[in-house]
Amino acid sequence: MEEQTGTEMVLEEQKEIAETQDSTLGEQQNDAPEVSADETEAHGDAPEVSADETEAQGNAPEIEAEAAADNTTETAEQAEGIEAQIPEKPINPNAKWYILQAYSGYEVRVEQTINEKLKIEGLKHLVDEIFIPSEDVIRTKEGKKRKVNQKYFPGYVLINMELTPALWHLLMDVNRVSGFIGGTQKNPLPLDERELDTIRSQVSERFQQKATEDEFSLGQKVTITEGSFGNFSGTIDEINLERRKLKVLVSIFGRPTPVEVEFEKVKHVVE
């Protein structure tokens, strides 16, 4: 009986161990789906995060564009503020207009030299304006049109300035300047303001271009009234406003020959 009882006891222990193992395996199997569910739920949340990120990325260009626009606006406002802070050059109440005579064709170069010397000598405050009356005129030569800057008074440079001894010496030392027009070299006379207004009005109304178009035109027939070719008739081939001369093609021995004459030495042919 004792041996059977011992054997039974061993069998019962083995049975208990087997049941314990089965129970452990069941718990592990029951826990596994829960873990998978959590993981699935975590994976299910992932697309929501990606959607948010996608939306953020989609809005990025708009945000950058708005930032760029704000920066542009700020830059423009700053530029306007800087311009507003730049003071205008004060008008000298003692300044008057004078006419300086320069070599013809060097008026612009003389203006540049004067400005350079004024800056070096620290006398810019004495000069308000340098004005060379001129106009861009359209000329036609050999059937081709070209733009030429036509001076109203070749060799004249108008200066609005307070003429002091120091400034007088500076101007007299400028290359290609021969002196002043009006008065004496030591005491030049200022220009009348009404004369200056007339000149400015002519420039703004393009007086030179209108005068040329009204007075002469290419191909127009004229008769030379003076000189070696007096009484010769021909057609205008070229008009030189600056020198106030025409090139007229006249027939000599049956061949067209160009003759240069002044405006005043021709008359229109009435056909």
PLY file of the C-alpha trace (Angstrom):
ply
format ascii 1.0
element vertex 271
property float x
property float y
property float z
element edge 270
property int vertex1
property int vertex2
end_header
0.00 0.00 0.00
2.81 2.46 0.78
4.46 1.85 -2.60
1.20 2.46 -4.43
0.63 5.55 -2.41
4.11 6.84 -3.32
3.53 6.15 -7.00
0.24 7.93 -6.89
1.89 10.86 -5.22
4.48 11.08 -7.97
1.79 10.94 -10.64
-0.20 13.64 -8.94
2.86 15.91 -8.75
3.55 15.38 -12.46
-0.10 16.13 -13.22
0.07 19.36 -11.22
3.25 20.42 -13.06
1.60 19.75 -16.43
-1.49 21.74 -15.43
0.73 24.59 -14.26
2.56 24.64 -17.61
-0.73 24.56 -19.53
-2.02 27.44 -17.44
1.14 29.47 -18.08
0.95 28.88 -21.81
-2.71 29.93 -21.85
-1.95 33.18 -20.03
0.83 33.97 -22.48
-1.48 33.28 -25.42
-4.18 35.45 -23.89
-1.68 38.30 -23.38
-0.39 38.17 -26.98
-3.53 39.59 -28.71
-3.60 42.48 -26.24
-0.07 43.44 -27.23
-0.94 43.17 -30.93
-4.02 45.32 -30.35
-1.92 48.02 -28.74
0.54 47.88 -31.55
-2.28 48.00 -34.11
-3.77 50.99 -32.31
-0.35 52.64 -32.32
-0.04 51.96 -36.05
-3.53 53.28 -36.54
-2.52 56.56 -34.92
0.50 56.91 -37.21
-1.44 58.18 -40.25
-2.90 60.97 -38.13
0.60 62.17 -37.28
1.62 61.95 -40.96
-1.47 63.96 -41.94
-0.56 66.70 -39.51
2.96 66.77 -40.81
1.69 66.86 -44.41
-0.61 69.78 -43.57
2.29 71.61 -41.91
4.44 71.00 -44.95
1.65 72.20 -47.25
1.33 75.44 -45.29
5.10 76.06 -45.29
5.23 77.88 -48.68
2.35 80.13 -47.61
4.10 80.98 -44.37
7.35 81.68 -46.21
5.52 83.85 -48.79
3.84 85.84 -46.03
7.18 86.30 -44.27
8.82 87.45 -47.53
5.98 89.91 -48.16
6.32 91.29 -44.64
10.08 91.71 -45.14
9.52 93.47 -48.49
7.02 95.86 -46.91
9.40 96.61 -44.06
12.28 97.21 -46.51
10.14 99.59 -48.59
9.06 101.48 -45.48
12.66 101.74 -44.34
13.73 103.04 -47.77
10.97 105.66 -47.70
12.07 106.66 -44.23
15.67 107.06 -45.38
14.60 109.16 -48.37
12.49 111.33 -46.13
15.48 111.89 -43.87
17.72 113.11 -46.74
17.57 116.91 -46.59
17.10 118.89 -49.78
19.90 121.20 -50.84
19.07 124.67 -49.50
18.64 127.46 -52.04
21.25 130.19 -51.74
19.43 133.54 -51.56
22.55 135.30 -52.88
22.83 133.12 -56.00
22.37 134.71 -59.44
22.60 133.41 -62.99
25.77 134.08 -64.97
26.90 133.03 -68.47
30.26 131.34 -68.72
31.86 131.05 -72.16
33.50 127.73 -73.02
34.91 126.18 -76.16
32.13 125.05 -78.47
31.57 121.31 -78.16
33.13 121.11 -74.68
30.20 122.44 -72.65
29.44 119.13 -70.89
33.10 118.49 -70.13
33.41 121.97 -68.63
30.38 121.27 -66.42
31.95 118.02 -65.17
35.27 119.74 -64.41
33.55 122.53 -62.49
31.67 120.02 -60.31
34.89 118.12 -59.61
36.75 121.28 -58.59
33.85 122.48 -56.42
33.93 119.20 -54.50
37.71 119.32 -54.04
37.76 122.95 -52.92
34.68 122.62 -50.70
32.73 125.31 -52.59
29.69 123.30 -53.71
27.45 125.36 -51.44
28.07 128.42 -53.64
26.60 126.81 -56.81
22.91 125.88 -57.01
22.69 124.74 -60.64
24.65 124.44 -63.88
22.42 124.62 -66.95
23.39 123.94 -70.57
20.35 124.75 -72.76
20.06 121.87 -75.21
17.54 119.61 -76.89
17.58 116.18 -78.49
16.76 116.74 -82.16
15.99 114.04 -84.73
18.08 114.43 -87.88
17.85 112.50 -91.11
20.95 111.80 -93.17
21.02 109.52 -96.21
17.58 108.24 -95.30
18.56 107.30 -91.72
17.25 109.05 -88.62
19.51 109.71 -85.65
19.20 111.65 -82.40
21.59 114.55 -81.82
21.85 116.76 -78.73
21.50 120.28 -80.12
22.85 123.18 -78.02
20.80 126.38 -78.04
23.87 128.52 -77.46
27.04 126.64 -78.43
29.87 127.53 -76.07
27.61 128.93 -73.33
27.29 127.44 -69.84
24.75 129.01 -67.48
25.54 128.90 -63.75
23.34 129.87 -60.82
25.84 130.78 -58.11
27.02 133.20 -55.46
30.07 134.59 -57.22
32.84 135.05 -54.65
36.53 135.78 -55.37
37.42 132.15 -54.57
34.76 130.82 -56.94
35.78 133.31 -59.65
39.38 132.05 -59.57
38.17 128.43 -59.60
36.13 129.01 -62.76
38.91 130.90 -64.50
41.25 127.92 -63.90
38.93 125.46 -65.64
40.31 124.19 -68.96
38.50 125.40 -72.10
36.83 128.32 -70.29
37.57 131.76 -71.76
35.58 133.99 -69.39
32.16 135.49 -68.73
29.55 136.94 -71.08
28.24 140.35 -70.04
29.92 143.04 -68.02
33.67 142.69 -67.54
35.79 139.68 -66.72
36.34 140.92 -63.18
32.76 142.07 -62.66
30.39 140.03 -64.86
26.74 140.99 -65.05
24.11 138.44 -63.98
21.52 137.19 -66.44
18.01 138.62 -66.33
15.56 136.11 -64.85
13.07 136.78 -67.66
15.65 135.77 -70.26
16.28 132.56 -68.36
12.55 131.79 -68.22
12.32 132.27 -72.00
15.19 129.84 -72.59
13.67 127.19 -70.30
10.33 127.57 -72.04
11.90 127.03 -75.46
13.68 123.90 -74.26
10.52 122.42 -72.74
8.52 123.13 -75.91
11.23 121.59 -78.16
11.73 124.85 -80.02
14.76 123.63 -82.00
12.97 120.61 -83.46
9.90 122.64 -84.40
11.97 125.43 -85.96
13.85 122.97 -88.17
10.72 121.11 -89.23
8.95 124.37 -90.07
11.87 126.11 -91.78
13.59 123.38 -93.82
13.09 119.74 -94.70
15.11 117.15 -96.55
14.41 117.03 -100.28
13.02 120.54 -100.25
13.90 122.74 -103.26
15.77 125.98 -102.51
17.73 128.63 -104.39
21.13 129.88 -103.19
21.06 133.67 -102.98
24.70 134.56 -102.22
28.24 133.36 -102.87
29.87 131.55 -105.76
26.75 129.47 -106.37
24.30 132.38 -106.24
21.10 131.75 -108.23
21.79 128.00 -108.34
18.83 125.86 -107.35
18.90 122.43 -105.80
17.45 120.14 -103.13
18.36 119.97 -99.43
20.39 116.84 -98.68
21.47 117.57 -95.09
20.53 119.99 -92.29
23.06 121.01 -89.62
21.23 122.82 -86.83
24.27 123.44 -84.66
26.16 125.22 -87.44
22.95 126.50 -89.05
24.05 125.26 -92.45
22.50 123.27 -95.27
24.01 120.89 -97.76
22.27 121.53 -101.08
22.66 119.29 -104.12
22.96 121.51 -107.20
23.43 120.36 -110.80
26.84 121.28 -112.25
27.60 119.95 -115.74
24.71 117.59 -115.35
26.01 116.05 -112.11
24.60 116.60 -108.59
27.22 118.45 -106.52
26.87 119.10 -102.76
27.23 122.75 -101.75
27.28 123.90 -98.12
25.47 127.18 -97.44
24.14 129.02 -94.39
20.45 129.13 -93.58
20.27 132.83 -94.37
21.74 132.41 -97.85
18.93 130.34 -99.37
15.29 130.94 -100.17
12.43 128.58 -100.78
11.46 127.77 -104.34
7.77 128.44 -104.96
6.42 125.81 -107.32
0 1
1 2
2 3
3 4
4 5
5 6
6 7
7 8
8 9
9 10
10 11
11 12
12 13
13 14
14 15
15 16
16 17
17 18
18 19
19 20
20 21
21 22
22 23
23 24
24 25
25 26
26 27
27 28
28 29
29 30
30 31
31 32
32 33
33 34
34 35
35 36
36 37
37 38
38 39
39 40
40 41
41 42
42 43
43 44
44 45
45 46
46 47
47 48
48 49
49 50
50 51
51 52
52 53
53 54
54 55
55 56
56 57
57 58
58 59
59 60
60 61
61 62
62 63
63 64
64 65
65 66
66 67
67 68
68 69
69 70
70 71
71 72
72 73
73 74
74 75
75 76
76 77
77 78
78 79
79 80
80 81
81 82
82 83
83 84
84 85
85 86
86 87
87 88
88 89
89 90
90 91
91 92
92 93
93 94
94 95
95 96
96 97
97 98
98 99
99 100
100 101
101 102
102 103
103 104
104 105
105 106
106 107
107 108
108 109
109 110
110 111
111 112
112 113
113 114
114 115
115 116
116 117
117 118
118 119
119 120
120 121
121 122
122 123
123 124
124 125
125 126
126 127
127 128
128 129
129 130
130 131
131 132
132 133
133 134
134 135
135 136
136 137
137 138
138 139
139 140
140 141
141 142
142 143
143 144
144 145
145 146
146 147
147 148
148 149
149 150
150 151
151 152
152 153
153 154
154 155
155 156
156 157
157 158
158 159
159 160
160 161
161 162
162 163
163 164
164 165
165 166
166 167
167 168
168 169
169 170
170 171
171 172
172 173
173 174
174 175
175 176
176 177
177 178
178 179
179 180
180 181
181 182
182 183
183 184
184 185
185 186
186 187
187 188
188 189
189 190
190 191
191 192
192 193
193 194
194 195
195 196
196 197
197 198
198 199
199 200
200 201
201 202
202 203
203 204
204 205
205 206
206 207
207 208
208 209
209 210
210 211
211 212
212 213
213 214
214 215
215 216
216 217
217 218
218 219
219 220
220 221
221 222
222 223
223 224
224 225
225 226
226 227
227 228
228 229
229 230
230 231
231 232
232 233
233 234
234 235
235 236
236 237
237 238
238 239
239 240
240 241
241 242
242 243
243 244
244 245
245 246
246 247
247 248
248 249
249 250
250 251
251 252
252 253
253 254
254 255
255 256
256 257
257 258
258 259
259 260
260 261
261 262
262 263
263 264
264 265
265 266
266 267
267 268
268 269
269 270
